[in-house]
Amino acid sequence: MAIMSPSAIPPDYEHLDAEEQNLIRQLQDNLAAGRYREAQDNAEDLWRGAIDAHKRLWQGVSNALTAVCAREFEHIQGAQAIATRTHEMLAPYPRRAAGIDLDLLLATMDRFVATGGGEVRTRGVLKDEDDHKL
C-alpha cells in the first residue's frame, strides 16, 4: 500500500522492499566512510524509485547531501541555499523516517555547510551515543 502522507512514514525501513533497504544501508555506510557523493547517489536512486510520500523524503535527503558536496567544492553560497531548501523539504516528515534521523542529518549538514568539515550522519555510530550532541 502506498503511503501518501509524510507523517505516516514509519521510523524504520522494514516496510520497504529489499532493494530500497539495501540502498539505505549503502547510503548510511557511505556517510560513515565520508563518501558523500556516493551517499548522494544512493539517495538519488531511492528518490527516483519512490512513488509515494517517500519520493519527497528521498529528494530532501539527496538535497542535503548535494549541499554537502557543494560545500566540499567550496560553493559556499550554493551550499547554503540548498541547505535552506532542504529544511523546507523535510519539515513535513517525522523526525525519524525510513531509518533516517532527520534532525541529525539536518544538524550535521548545517555544521558541514557552515564549517566545511565534520561528519554528516543519519544515525548514531555507537548504541549509547547521544546523536544530538554535535
C-alpha positions, 0 to 999 in steps of 0.5 A: 500500500502506498503511503501518501502522507509524510507523517505516516512514514514509519521510523524504520525501513522494514516496510520497504522492499529489499532493494530500497533497504539495501540502498539505505544501508549503502547510503548510511555506510557511505556517510560513515566512510565520508563518501558523500557523493556516493551517499548522494547517489544512493539517495538519488536512486531511492528518490527516483524509485519512490512513488509515494510520500517517500519520493519527497523524503528521498529528494530532501535527503539527496538535497542535503547531501548535494549541499554537502558536496557543494560545500566540499567544492567550496560553493559556499553560497550554493551550499547554503541555499540548498541547505535552506531548501532542504529544511523546507523539504523535510519539515513535513516528515517525522523526525525519524523516517525510513531509518533516517534521523532527520534532525541529525542529518539536518544538524550535521549538514548545517555544521558541514555547510557552515564549517566545511568539515565534520561528519554528516550522519543519519544515525548514531555510530555507537548504541549509547551515543547521544546523536544530538550532541554535535 
